[in-house]
Amino acid sequence: MAYSYYVYYRVDRDRAAAAEKAVLQLLDAVKQATGVAGRLLTKRSEPALWMEVYENVRDDAKFESELASAVARLKLPEFLQAETTRRVECFEN
């Protein structure tokens, strides 16, 4: 079975450039560790709302572990709007 992950969050607008750099590093780290290429999207009418999309994940346990490790290492929560978090949703394909 394969899974698709959708991770969404609100970025602090004053730190958007640094956040984008960190998220691109995250996507690269996840791809290196799992072989899964992610994408970064922003909401059309709300540019502070970002979403990472990871599709065709075969090893969900390894993927989730590597994603969490990279998020912590890159300190991504520091780029979020105050009192918000990253939300991870997983769907079966």
KOLGU-4560 file (N, C-alpha, C; in nm, 3 decimals, padded with zeros to 5 digits):
<recs>
<n_xx: 00.083 n_yy: -00.118 n_zz: 00.000 ca_xx: 00.000 ca_yy: 00.000 ca_zz: 00.000 c_xx: 00.088 c_yy: 00.125 c_zz: 00.000 mol: A seq: 1 type: MET>
<n_xx: 00.040 n_yy: 00.229 n_zz: -00.064 ca_xx: 00.111 ca_yy: 00.357 ca_zz: -00.068 c_xx: 00.028 c_yy: 00.463 c_zz: 00.002 mol: A seq: 2 type: ALA>
<n_xx: 00.096 n_yy: 00.564 n_zz: 00.049 ca_xx: 00.031 ca_yy: 00.672 ca_zz: 00.124 c_xx: 00.070 c_yy: 00.807 c_zz: 00.065 mol: A seq: 3 type: TYR>
<n_xx: -00.017 n_yy: 00.905 n_zz: 00.087 ca_xx: 00.012 ca_yy: 01.044 ca_zz: 00.053 c_xx: 00.002 c_yy: 01.126 c_zz: 00.180 mol: A seq: 4 type: SER>
<n_xx: 00.101 n_yy: 01.212 n_zz: 00.200 ca_xx: 00.105 ca_yy: 01.298 ca_zz: 00.319 c_xx: 00.087 c_yy: 01.443 c_zz: 00.277 mol: A seq: 5 type: TYR>
<n_xx: 00.006 n_yy: 01.512 n_zz: 00.354 ca_xx: -00.021 ca_yy: 01.654 ca_zz: 00.334 c_xx: 00.008 c_yy: 01.724 c_zz: 00.466 mol: A seq: 6 type: TYR>
<n_xx: 00.106 n_yy: 01.815 n_zz: 00.463 ca_xx: 00.149 ca_yy: 01.884 ca_zz: 00.584 c_xx: 00.123 c_yy: 02.032 c_zz: 00.563 mol: A seq: 7 type: VAL>
<n_xx: 00.040 n_yy: 02.091 n_zz: 00.646 ca_xx: 00.007 ca_yy: 02.232 ca_zz: 00.625 c_xx: 00.028 c_yy: 02.312 c_zz: 00.753 mol: A seq: 8 type: TYR>
<n_xx: 00.057 n_yy: 02.440 n_zz: 00.732 ca_xx: 00.093 ca_yy: 02.528 ca_zz: 00.843 c_xx: 00.094 c_yy: 02.673 c_zz: 00.795 mol: A seq: 9 type: TYR>
<n_xx: 00.094 n_yy: 02.763 n_zz: 00.890 ca_xx: 00.099 ca_yy: 02.907 ca_zz: 00.860 c_xx: 00.237 c_yy: 02.960 c_zz: 00.898 mol: A seq: 10 type: ARG>
<n_xx: 00.300 n_yy: 03.024 n_zz: 00.801 ca_xx: 00.434 ca_yy: 03.077 ca_zz: 00.820 c_xx: 00.427 c_yy: 03.223 c_zz: 00.865 mol: A seq: 11 type: VAL>
<n_xx: 00.518 n_yy: 03.259 n_zz: 00.954 ca_xx: 00.533 ca_yy: 03.399 ca_zz: 00.995 c_xx: 00.579 c_yy: 03.478 c_zz: 00.873 mol: A seq: 12 type: ASP>
<n_xx: 00.500 n_yy: 03.573 n_zz: 00.830 ca_xx: 00.532 ca_yy: 03.648 ca_zz: 00.708 c_xx: 00.667 c_yy: 03.718 c_zz: 00.713 mol: A seq: 13 type: ARG>
<n_xx: 00.707 n_yy: 03.761 n_zz: 00.831 ca_xx: 00.836 ca_yy: 03.829 ca_zz: 00.844 c_xx: 00.954 c_yy: 03.733 c_zz: 00.827 mol: A seq: 14 type: ASP>
<n_xx: 00.927 n_yy: 03.604 n_zz: 00.834 ca_xx: 01.034 ca_yy: 03.505 ca_zz: 00.822 c_xx: 01.014 c_yy: 03.413 c_zz: 00.701 mol: A seq: 15 type: ARG>
<n_xx: 00.930 n_yy: 03.455 n_zz: 00.608 ca_xx: 00.892 ca_yy: 03.370 ca_zz: 00.495 c_xx: 01.013 c_yy: 03.328 c_zz: 00.410 mol: A seq: 16 type: ALA>
<n_xx: 01.105 n_yy: 03.419 n_zz: 00.384 ca_xx: 01.221 ca_yy: 03.385 ca_zz: 00.300 c_xx: 01.307 c_yy: 03.278 c_zz: 00.368 mol: A seq: 17 type: ALA>
<n_xx: 01.332 n_yy: 03.296 n_zz: 00.496 ca_xx: 01.411 ca_yy: 03.197 ca_zz: 00.570 c_xx: 01.335 c_yy: 03.066 c_zz: 00.582 mol: A seq: 18 type: ALA>
<n_xx: 01.204 n_yy: 03.074 n_zz: 00.598 ca_xx: 01.121 ca_yy: 02.953 ca_zz: 00.606 c_xx: 01.128 c_yy: 02.875 c_zz: 00.476 mol: A seq: 19 type: ALA>
<n_xx: 01.121 n_yy: 02.945 n_zz: 00.364 ca_xx: 01.126 ca_yy: 02.876 ca_zz: 00.235 c_xx: 01.259 c_yy: 02.803 c_zz: 00.218 mol: A seq: 20 type: GLU>
<n_xx: 01.366 n_yy: 02.868 n_zz: 00.256 ca_xx: 01.497 ca_yy: 02.805 ca_zz: 00.248 c_xx: 01.502 c_yy: 02.678 c_zz: 00.334 mol: A seq: 21 type: LYS>
<n_xx: 01.449 n_yy: 02.686 n_zz: 00.455 ca_xx: 01.448 ca_yy: 02.571 ca_zz: 00.546 c_xx: 01.360 c_yy: 02.458 c_zz: 00.492 mol: A seq: 22 type: ALA>
<n_xx: 01.245 n_yy: 02.493 n_zz: 00.436 ca_xx: 01.155 ca_yy: 02.390 ca_zz: 00.383 c_xx: 01.217 c_yy: 02.322 c_zz: 00.261 mol: A seq: 23 type: VAL>
<n_xx: 01.285 n_yy: 02.397 n_zz: 00.178 ca_xx: 01.354 ca_yy: 02.335 ca_zz: 00.064 c_xx: 01.463 c_yy: 02.239 c_zz: 00.111 mol: A seq: 24 type: LEU>
<n_xx: 01.530 n_yy: 02.275 n_zz: 00.219 ca_xx: 01.629 ca_yy: 02.184 ca_zz: 00.279 c_xx: 01.559 c_yy: 02.060 c_zz: 00.334 mol: A seq: 25 type: GLN>
<n_xx: 01.441 n_yy: 02.080 n_zz: 00.393 ca_xx: 01.363 ca_yy: 01.968 ca_zz: 00.444 c_xx: 01.324 c_yy: 01.872 c_zz: 00.331 mol: A seq: 26 type: LEU>
<n_xx: 01.273 n_yy: 01.927 n_zz: 00.222 ca_xx: 01.234 ca_yy: 01.843 ca_zz: 00.109 c_xx: 01.354 c_yy: 01.762 c_zz: 00.059 mol: A seq: 27 type: LEU>
<n_xx: 01.469 n_yy: 01.825 n_zz: 00.052 ca_xx: 01.590 ca_yy: 01.756 ca_zz: 00.007 c_xx: 01.631 c_yy: 01.646 c_zz: 00.105 mol: A seq: 28 type: ASP>
<n_xx: 01.626 n_yy: 01.677 n_zz: 00.234 ca_xx: 01.664 ca_yy: 01.578 ca_zz: 00.336 c_xx: 01.571 c_yy: 01.458 c_zz: 00.334 mol: A seq: 29 type: ALA>
<n_xx: 01.442 n_yy: 01.482 n_zz: 00.320 ca_xx: 01.346 ca_yy: 01.372 ca_zz: 00.315 c_xx: 01.368 c_yy: 01.287 c_zz: 00.190 mol: A seq: 30 type: VAL>
<n_xx: 01.394 n_yy: 01.352 n_zz: 00.079 ca_xx: 01.420 ca_yy: 01.277 ca_zz: -00.044 c_xx: 01.546 c_yy: 01.192 c_zz: -00.031 mol: A seq: 31 type: LYS>
<n_xx: 01.650 n_yy: 01.250 n_zz: 00.026 ca_xx: 01.776 ca_yy: 01.176 ca_zz: 00.045 c_xx: 01.754 c_yy: 01.054 c_zz: 00.135 mol: A seq: 32 type: GLN>
<n_xx: 01.675 n_yy: 01.069 n_zz: 00.239 ca_xx: 01.657 ca_yy: 00.962 ca_zz: 00.338 c_xx: 01.555 c_yy: 00.857 c_zz: 00.296 mol: A seq: 33 type: ALA>
<n_xx: 01.456 n_yy: 00.897 n_zz: 00.216 ca_xx: 01.345 ca_yy: 00.805 ca_zz: 00.187 c_xx: 01.321 c_yy: 00.780 c_zz: 00.039 mol: A seq: 34 type: THR>
<n_xx: 01.377 n_yy: 00.864 n_zz: -00.047 ca_xx: 01.350 ca_yy: 00.853 ca_zz: -00.190 c_xx: 01.220 c_yy: 00.919 c_zz: -00.232 mol: A seq: 35 type: GLY>
<n_xx: 01.149 n_yy: 00.979 n_zz: -00.138 ca_xx: 01.020 ca_yy: 01.044 ca_zz: -00.167 c_xx: 01.044 c_yy: 01.192 c_zz: -00.194 mol: A seq: 36 type: VAL>
<n_xx: 01.006 n_yy: 01.236 n_zz: -00.313 ca_xx: 01.022 ca_yy: 01.377 ca_zz: -00.351 c_xx: 00.896 c_yy: 01.453 c_zz: -00.311 mol: A seq: 37 type: ALA>
<n_xx: 00.913 n_yy: 01.551 n_zz: -00.226 ca_xx: 00.800 ca_yy: 01.633 ca_zz: -00.183 c_xx: 00.790 c_yy: 01.760 c_zz: -00.264 mol: A seq: 38 type: GLY>
<n_xx: 00.675 n_yy: 01.826 n_zz: -00.250 ca_xx: 00.651 ca_yy: 01.954 ca_zz: -00.317 c_xx: 00.603 c_yy: 02.055 c_zz: -00.213 mol: A seq: 39 type: ARG>
<n_xx: 00.632 n_yy: 02.180 n_zz: -00.237 ca_xx: 00.584 ca_yy: 02.289 ca_zz: -00.151 c_xx: 00.483 c_yy: 02.372 c_zz: -00.228 mol: A seq: 40 type: LEU>
<n_xx: 00.367 n_yy: 02.392 n_zz: -00.167 ca_xx: 00.261 ca_yy: 02.473 ca_zz: -00.226 c_xx: 00.225 c_yy: 02.586 c_zz: -00.131 mol: A seq: 41 type: LEU>
<n_xx: 00.172 n_yy: 02.695 n_zz: -00.187 ca_xx: 00.116 ca_yy: 02.802 ca_zz: -00.105 c_xx: -00.027 c_yy: 02.826 c_zz: -00.151 mol: A seq: 42 type: THR>
<n_xx: -00.111 n_yy: 02.863 n_zz: -00.058 ca_xx: -00.251 ca_yy: 02.886 ca_zz: -00.092 c_xx: -00.264 c_yy: 03.013 c_zz: -00.175 mol: A seq: 43 type: LYS>
<n_xx: -00.342 n_yy: 03.006 n_zz: -00.280 ca_xx: -00.355 ca_yy: 03.116 ca_zz: -00.376 c_xx: -00.392 c_yy: 03.248 c_zz: -00.310 mol: A seq: 44 type: ARG>
<n_xx: -00.491 n_yy: 03.250 n_zz: -00.228 ca_xx: -00.538 ca_yy: 03.377 ca_zz: -00.171 c_xx: -00.486 c_yy: 03.401 c_zz: -00.029 mol: A seq: 45 type: SER>
<n_xx: -00.398 n_yy: 03.313 n_zz: 00.016 ca_xx: -00.346 ca_yy: 03.323 ca_zz: 00.152 c_xx: -00.201 c_yy: 03.278 c_zz: 00.153 mol: A seq: 46 type: GLU>
<n_xx: -00.107 n_yy: 03.364 n_zz: 00.112 ca_xx: 00.031 ca_yy: 03.322 ca_zz: 00.091 c_xx: 00.105 c_yy: 03.274 c_zz: 00.215 mol: A seq: 47 type: PRO>
<n_xx: 00.052 n_yy: 03.299 n_zz: 00.333 ca_xx: 00.118 ca_yy: 03.250 ca_zz: 00.455 c_xx: 00.080 c_yy: 03.105 c_zz: 00.486 mol: A seq: 48 type: ALA>
<n_xx: -00.018 n_yy: 03.049 n_zz: 00.414 ca_xx: -00.059 ca_yy: 02.910 ca_zz: 00.435 c_xx: 00.016 c_yy: 02.822 c_zz: 00.336 mol: A seq: 49 type: LEU>
<n_xx: 00.102 n_yy: 02.738 n_zz: 00.389 ca_xx: 00.187 ca_yy: 02.653 ca_zz: 00.307 c_xx: 00.148 c_yy: 02.507 c_zz: 00.325 mol: A seq: 50 type: TRP>
<n_xx: 00.177 n_yy: 02.427 n_zz: 00.221 ca_xx: 00.152 ca_yy: 02.284 ca_zz: 00.229 c_xx: 00.265 c_yy: 02.208 c_zz: 00.161 mol: A seq: 51 type: MET>
<n_xx: 00.314 n_yy: 02.107 n_zz: 00.232 ca_xx: 00.408 ca_yy: 02.012 ca_zz: 00.174 c_xx: 00.327 c_yy: 01.890 c_zz: 00.132 mol: A seq: 52 type: GLU>
<n_xx: 00.357 n_yy: 01.837 n_zz: 00.015 ca_xx: 00.287 ca_yy: 01.719 ca_zz: -00.036 c_xx: 00.391 c_yy: 01.612 c_zz: -00.066 mol: A seq: 53 type: VAL>
<n_xx: 00.368 n_yy: 01.495 n_zz: -00.009 ca_xx: 00.455 ca_yy: 01.379 ca_zz: -00.032 c_xx: 00.365 c_yy: 01.265 c_zz: -00.078 mol: A seq: 54 type: TYR>
<n_xx: 00.391 n_yy: 01.214 n_zz: -00.198 ca_xx: 00.304 ca_yy: 01.109 ca_zz: -00.253 c_xx: 00.382 c_yy: 00.980 c_zz: -00.277 mol: A seq: 55 type: GLU>
<n_xx: 00.305 n_yy: 00.873 n_zz: -00.284 ca_xx: 00.359 ca_yy: 00.740 ca_zz: -00.311 c_xx: 00.461 c_yy: 00.696 c_zz: -00.206 mol: A seq: 56 type: ASN>
<n_xx: 00.428 n_yy: 00.720 n_zz: -00.080 ca_xx: 00.513 ca_yy: 00.678 ca_zz: 00.031 c_xx: 00.483 c_yy: 00.530 c_zz: 00.059 mol: A seq: 57 type: VAL>
<n_xx: 00.584 n_yy: 00.447 n_zz: 00.049 ca_xx: 00.566 ca_yy: 00.302 ca_zz: 00.069 c_xx: 00.596 c_yy: 00.259 c_zz: 00.213 mol: A seq: 58 type: ARG>
<n_xx: 00.697 n_yy: 00.318 n_zz: 00.272 ca_xx: 00.735 ca_yy: 00.283 ca_zz: 00.410 c_xx: 00.695 c_yy: 00.398 c_zz: 00.501 mol: A seq: 59 type: ASP>
<n_xx: 00.571 n_yy: 00.394 n_zz: 00.550 ca_xx: 00.518 ca_yy: 00.506 ca_zz: 00.627 c_xx: 00.594 c_yy: 00.528 c_zz: 00.758 mol: A seq: 60 type: ASP>
<n_xx: 00.634 n_yy: 00.423 n_zz: 00.826 ca_xx: 00.705 ca_yy: 00.439 ca_zz: 00.952 c_xx: 00.839 c_yy: 00.510 c_zz: 00.932 mol: A seq: 61 type: ALA>
<n_xx: 00.914 n_yy: 00.466 n_zz: 00.834 ca_xx: 01.043 ca_yy: 00.532 ca_zz: 00.806 c_xx: 01.022 c_yy: 00.676 c_zz: 00.761 mol: A seq: 62 type: LYS>
<n_xx: 00.925 n_yy: 00.696 n_zz: 00.675 ca_xx: 00.898 ca_yy: 00.832 ca_zz: 00.626 c_xx: 00.865 c_yy: 00.925 c_zz: 00.742 mol: A seq: 63 type: PHE>
<n_xx: 00.773 n_yy: 00.884 n_zz: 00.827 ca_xx: 00.732 ca_yy: 00.970 ca_zz: 00.939 c_xx: 00.848 c_yy: 01.000 c_zz: 01.032 mol: A seq: 64 type: GLU>
<n_xx: 00.931 n_yy: 00.900 n_zz: 01.057 ca_xx: 01.048 ca_yy: 00.920 ca_zz: 01.142 c_xx: 01.147 c_yy: 01.018 c_zz: 01.080 mol: A seq: 65 type: SER>
<n_xx: 01.176 n_yy: 01.000 n_zz: 00.952 ca_xx: 01.271 ca_yy: 01.089 ca_zz: 00.884 c_xx: 01.217 c_yy: 01.231 c_zz: 00.873 mol: A seq: 66 type: GLU>
<n_xx: 01.088 n_yy: 01.243 n_zz: 00.846 ca_xx: 01.027 ca_yy: 01.377 ca_zz: 00.837 c_xx: 01.036 c_yy: 01.448 c_zz: 00.972 mol: A seq: 67 type: LEU>
<n_xx: 00.999 n_yy: 01.380 n_zz: 01.079 ca_xx: 01.004 ca_yy: 01.441 ca_zz: 01.212 c_xx: 01.146 c_yy: 01.480 c_zz: 01.250 mol: A seq: 68 type: ALA>
<n_xx: 01.241 n_yy: 01.394 n_zz: 01.219 ca_xx: 01.381 ca_yy: 01.422 ca_zz: 01.250 c_xx: 01.430 c_yy: 01.547 c_zz: 01.175 mol: A seq: 69 type: SER>
<n_xx: 01.397 n_yy: 01.555 n_zz: 01.047 ca_xx: 01.441 ca_yy: 01.670 ca_zz: 00.966 c_xx: 01.372 c_yy: 01.799 c_zz: 01.013 mol: A seq: 70 type: ALA>
<n_xx: 01.245 n_yy: 01.792 n_zz: 01.048 ca_xx: 01.173 ca_yy: 01.910 ca_zz: 01.098 c_xx: 01.241 c_yy: 01.962 c_zz: 01.224 mol: A seq: 71 type: VAL>
<n_xx: 01.276 n_yy: 01.871 n_zz: 01.315 ca_xx: 01.342 ca_yy: 01.912 ca_zz: 01.439 c_xx: 01.481 c_yy: 01.968 c_zz: 01.412 mol: A seq: 72 type: ALA>
<n_xx: 01.557 n_yy: 01.901 n_zz: 01.328 ca_xx: 01.694 ca_yy: 01.944 ca_zz: 01.297 c_xx: 01.697 c_yy: 02.083 c_zz: 01.233 mol: A seq: 73 type: ARG>
<n_xx: 01.600 n_yy: 02.109 n_zz: 01.145 ca_xx: 01.594 ca_yy: 02.238 ca_zz: 01.074 c_xx: 01.516 c_yy: 02.344 c_zz: 01.151 mol: A seq: 74 type: LEU>
<n_xx: 01.463 n_yy: 02.306 n_zz: 01.266 ca_xx: 01.391 ca_yy: 02.399 ca_zz: 01.356 c_xx: 01.275 c_yy: 02.469 c_zz: 01.285 mol: A seq: 75 type: LYS>
<n_xx: 01.200 n_yy: 02.393 n_zz: 01.206 ca_xx: 01.090 ca_yy: 02.453 ca_zz: 01.130 c_xx: 00.982 c_yy: 02.519 c_zz: 01.216 mol: A seq: 76 type: LEU>
<n_xx: 00.952 n_yy: 02.469 n_zz: 01.335 ca_xx: 00.850 ca_yy: 02.538 ca_zz: 01.415 c_xx: 00.883 c_yy: 02.685 c_zz: 01.446 mol: A seq: 77 type: PRO>
<n_xx: 01.011 n_yy: 02.720 n_zz: 01.441 ca_xx: 01.050 ca_yy: 02.859 ca_zz: 01.466 c_xx: 01.001 c_yy: 02.955 c_zz: 01.357 mol: A seq: 78 type: GLU>
<n_xx: 00.963 n_yy: 02.903 n_zz: 01.241 ca_xx: 00.919 ca_yy: 02.987 ca_zz: 01.130 c_xx: 00.768 c_yy: 03.001 c_zz: 01.123 mol: A seq: 79 type: PHE>
<n_xx: 00.697 n_yy: 02.935 n_zz: 01.212 ca_xx: 00.551 ca_yy: 02.938 ca_zz: 01.208 c_xx: 00.494 c_yy: 03.061 c_zz: 01.277 mol: A seq: 80 type: LEU>
<n_xx: 00.372 n_yy: 03.095 n_zz: 01.238 ca_xx: 00.301 ca_yy: 03.202 ca_zz: 01.308 c_xx: 00.283 c_yy: 03.161 c_zz: 01.454 mol: A seq: 81 type: GLN>
<n_xx: 00.280 n_yy: 03.259 n_zz: 01.542 ca_xx: 00.265 ca_yy: 03.233 ca_zz: 01.685 c_xx: 00.141 c_yy: 03.148 c_zz: 01.711 mol: A seq: 82 type: ALA>
<n_xx: 00.158 n_yy: 03.055 n_zz: 01.802 ca_xx: 00.048 ca_yy: 02.969 ca_zz: 01.848 c_xx: -00.012 c_yy: 02.881 c_zz: 01.738 mol: A seq: 83 type: GLU>
<n_xx: 00.070 n_yy: 02.846 n_zz: 01.638 ca_xx: 00.025 ca_yy: 02.753 ca_zz: 01.534 c_xx: 00.122 c_yy: 02.636 c_zz: 01.529 mol: A seq: 84 type: THR>
<n_xx: 00.079 n_yy: 02.529 n_zz: 01.463 ca_xx: 00.163 ca_yy: 02.410 ca_zz: 01.452 c_xx: 00.156 c_yy: 02.356 c_zz: 01.308 mol: A seq: 85 type: THR>
<n_xx: 00.244 n_yy: 02.264 n_zz: 01.279 ca_xx: 00.238 ca_yy: 02.189 ca_zz: 01.153 c_xx: 00.137 c_yy: 02.078 c_zz: 01.172 mol: A seq: 86 type: ARG>
<n_xx: 00.048 n_yy: 02.063 n_zz: 01.076 ca_xx: -00.053 ca_yy: 01.957 ca_zz: 01.080 c_xx: -00.022 c_yy: 01.855 c_zz: 00.971 mol: A seq: 87 type: ARG>
<n_xx: -00.015 n_yy: 01.730 n_zz: 01.010 ca_xx: 00.018 ca_yy: 01.623 ca_zz: 00.915 c_xx: -00.105 c_yy: 01.535 c_zz: 00.896 mol: A seq: 88 type: VAL>
<n_xx: -00.144 n_yy: 01.516 n_zz: 00.771 ca_xx: -00.255 ca_yy: 01.429 ca_zz: 00.735 c_xx: -00.202 c_yy: 01.322 c_zz: 00.641 mol: A seq: 89 type: GLU>
<n_xx: -00.245 n_yy: 01.199 n_zz: 00.660 ca_xx: -00.202 ca_yy: 01.088 ca_zz: 00.576 c_xx: -00.323 c_yy: 01.020 c_zz: 00.515 mol: A seq: 90 type: CYS>
<n_xx: -00.317 n_yy: 00.996 n_zz: 00.384 ca_xx: -00.425 ca_yy: 00.931 ca_zz: 00.311 c_xx: -00.372 c_yy: 00.808 c_zz: 00.242 mol: A seq: 91 type: PHE>
<n_xx: -00.454 n_yy: 00.704 n_zz: 00.238 ca_xx: -00.419 ca_yy: 00.582 ca_zz: 00.166 c_xx: -00.449 c_yy: 00.599 c_zz: 00.019 mol: A seq: 92 type: GLU>
<n_xx: -00.360 n_yy: 00.549 n_zz: -00.065 ca_xx: -00.381 ca_yy: 00.555 ca_zz: -00.210 c_xx: -00.456 c_yy: 00.432 c_zz: -00.255 mol: A seq: 93 type: ASN>
</recs>
